[in-house]
């Protein structure tokens, strides 16, 4: 089994990944709870993210987001 290299929480200005989607959505991945192999098996896998969009008035909101939603609607930058 591979080690999870993204298990430590980062600051919003140095995320592990940035994903962008419709309505100016931007997900900044600050922590991944599982390695990629376990995420693929878990339909409820989530990442801790800072998210902003047109609906957040340019401010980031923090929380867990399902990986499948980010990958479905977003494009990795």
Phi and psi in degrees as GROMACS dihedral restraints (atoms count N, CA, C in turn):
[ dihedral_restraints ]
;  ai    aj    ak    al  type     phi  dphi    fc
    3     4     5     6     1   -84.5    20    10
    4     5     6     7     1   153.2    20    10
    6     7     8     9     1   -79.8    20    10
    7     8     9    10     1   145.3    20    10
    9    10    11    12     1   -82.7    20    10
   10    11    12    13     1   106.6    20    10
   12    13    14    15     1   -83.9    20    10
   13    14    15    16     1    -4.6    20    10
   15    16    17    18     1  -113.6    20    10
   16    17    18    19     1    26.9    20    10
   18    19    20    21     1   -85.2    20    10
   19    20    21    22     1   -10.1    20    10
   21    22    23    24     1   -97.3    20    10
   22    23    24    25     1   130.8    20    10
   24    25    26    27     1   -69.4    20    10
   25    26    27    28     1   132.5    20    10
   27    28    29    30     1  -107.3    20    10
   28    29    30    31     1   168.0    20    10
   30    31    32    33     1   -78.7    20    10
   31    32    33    34     1   159.8    20    10
   33    34    35    36     1   -63.5    20    10
   34    35    36    37     1   -27.4    20    10
   36    37    38    39     1   -86.4    20    10
   37    38    39    40     1    -1.7    20    10
   39    40    41    42     1  -140.2    20    10
   40    41    42    43     1    62.1    20    10
   42    43    44    45     1   -73.7    20    10
   43    44    45    46     1   164.6    20    10
   45    46    47    48     1   -69.3    20    10
   46    47    48    49     1   -41.7    20    10
   48    49    50    51     1  -146.1    20    10
   49    50    51    52     1   157.9    20    10
   51    52    53    54     1  -127.2    20    10
   52    53    54    55     1   129.6    20    10
   54    55    56    57     1  -120.0    20    10
   55    56    57    58     1   142.7    20    10
   57    58    59    60     1  -125.9    20    10
   58    59    60    61     1   147.0    20    10
   60    61    62    63     1  -145.1    20    10
   61    62    63    64     1  -168.2    20    10
   63    64    65    66     1   -64.9    20    10
   64    65    66    67     1   160.8    20    10
   66    67    68    69     1    59.2    20    10
   67    68    69    70     1    32.4    20    10
   69    70    71    72     1    58.4    20    10
   70    71    72    73     1    30.1    20    10
   72    73    74    75     1   -66.5    20    10
   73    74    75    76     1   138.8    20    10
   75    76    77    78     1  -138.8    20    10
   76    77    78    79     1   119.0    20    10
   78    79    80    81     1  -103.9    20    10
   79    80    81    82     1   123.0    20    10
   81    82    83    84     1  -107.6    20    10
   82    83    84    85     1   113.4    20    10
   84    85    86    87     1   -79.8    20    10
   85    86    87    88     1   112.4    20    10
   87    88    89    90     1   -98.2    20    10
   88    89    90    91     1   -20.1    20    10
   90    91    92    93     1  -162.7    20    10
   91    92    93    94     1   140.7    20    10
   93    94    95    96     1  -115.5    20    10
   94    95    96    97     1   128.6    20    10
   96    97    98    99     1   -80.0    20    10
   97    98    99   100     1   -23.0    20    10
   99   100   101   102     1  -131.9    20    10
  100   101   102   103     1   160.3    20    10
  102   103   104   105     1   -75.2    20    10
  103   104   105   106     1   169.0    20    10
  105   106   107   108     1   -60.9    20    10
  106   107   108   109     1   -36.1    20    10
  108   109   110   111     1   -64.4    20    10
  109   110   111   112     1   -45.3    20    10
  111   112   113   114     1   -72.3    20    10
  112   113   114   115     1   -34.1    20    10
  114   115   116   117     1   -59.2    20    10
  115   116   117   118     1   -41.3    20    10
  117   118   119   120     1   -62.7    20    10
  118   119   120   121     1   -29.1    20    10
  120   121   122   123     1   -87.1    20    10
  121   122   123   124     1   -15.3    20    10
  123   124   125   126     1  -109.6    20    10
  124   125   126   127     1   108.1    20    10
  126   127   128   129     1   -69.3    20    10
  127   128   129   130     1   -14.5    20    10
  129   130   131   132     1  -105.8    20    10
  130   131   132   133     1    19.0    20    10
  132   133   134   135     1   -60.5    20    10
  133   134   135   136     1   142.5    20    10
  135   136   137   138     1  -137.4    20    10
  136   137   138   139     1   159.9    20    10
  138   139   140   141     1  -121.7    20    10
  139   140   141   142     1   148.7    20    10
  141   142   143   144     1   -86.0    20    10
  142   143   144   145     1   122.3    20    10
  144   145   146   147     1  -132.7    20    10
  145   146   147   148     1   156.9    20    10
  147   148   149   150     1  -106.0    20    10
  148   149   150   151     1   122.5    20    10
  150   151   152   153     1  -123.7    20    10
  151   152   153   154     1   136.4    20    10
  153   154   155   156     1  -137.9    20    10
  154   155   156   157     1   155.4    20    10
  156   157   158   159     1  -159.1    20    10
  157   158   159   160     1  -174.4    20    10
  159   160   161   162     1   -61.3    20    10
  160   161   162   163     1   -26.7    20    10
  162   163   164   165     1   -82.8    20    10
  163   164   165   166     1    -9.9    20    10
  165   166   167   168     1  -106.3    20    10
  166   167   168   169     1    10.5    20    10
  168   169   170   171     1    55.6    20    10
  169   170   171   172     1    37.6    20    10
  171   172   173   174     1    80.6    20    10
  172   173   174   175     1     1.1    20    10
  174   175   176   177     1  -100.3    20    10
  175   176   177   178     1   151.0    20    10
  177   178   179   180     1   -85.0    20    10
  178   179   180   181     1   140.8    20    10
  180   181   182   183     1  -115.9    20    10
  181   182   183   184     1   139.2    20    10
  183   184   185   186     1  -107.5    20    10
  184   185   186   187     1   143.1    20    10
  186   187   188   189     1   165.0    20    10
  187   188   189   190     1   177.2    20    10
  189   190   191   192     1   -81.9    20    10
  190   191   192   193     1   140.2    20    10
  192   193   194   195     1  -133.1    20    10
  193   194   195   196     1   139.0    20    10
  195   196   197   198     1   -64.5    20    10
  196   197   198   199     1   134.9    20    10
  198   199   200   201     1   -61.4    20    10
  199   200   201   202     1   -40.6    20    10
  201   202   203   204     1   -61.9    20    10
  202   203   204   205     1   -34.2    20    10
  204   205   206   207     1   -69.5    20    10
  205   206   207   208     1   -41.9    20    10
  207   208   209   210     1   -63.3    20    10
  208   209   210   211     1   -45.2    20    10
  210   211   212   213     1   -70.7    20    10
  211   212   213   214     1   -28.7    20    10
  213   214   215   216     1   -73.2    20    10
  214   215   216   217     1   -43.9    20    10
  216   217   218   219     1  -101.6    20    10
  217   218   219   220     1   -15.8    20    10
  219   220   221   222     1  -109.1    20    10
  220   221   222   223     1   166.5    20    10
  222   223   224   225     1  -125.7    20    10
  223   224   225   226     1   129.3    20    10
  225   226   227   228     1   -70.1    20    10
  226   227   228   229     1   133.0    20    10
